[in-house]
Amino acid sequence: MAIDHGAIRFQISEKTEFAIPSVPEQTFDLPPGAEMESKHYAPLGSPGAYMAPCGCGFNNRYVATIVAIKNETSGQKFLIGKGKIKLGRF
């Protein structure tokens, strides 16, 4: 069963590196600089911006998709790059 674990956005300006902070699950109380893009739709747990992965020991692969977007003052948005980072297996 596929579950939408939510999407979180970080506004980053003029940086070439960024460390993604730890984000608590099942809450809308996010760390400074984090904004909810879409809430999670897991059938269990409490509502929130993010639901941590749980593979229940089935060796599932977990990744995060990183999308870089440039926001122009005109309101236009341009895709700068997109990639995935491996988070691990469980």
Secondary structure as GFF3:
##gff-version 3
##sequence-region A 1 90
A	DSSP	beta_strand	7	10	.	.	.	ID=ss1
A	DSSP	beta_strand	34	38	.	.	.	ID=ss2
A	DSSP	beta_strand	61	71	.	.	.	ID=ss3
A	DSSP	beta_strand	77	89	.	.	.	ID=ss4
###
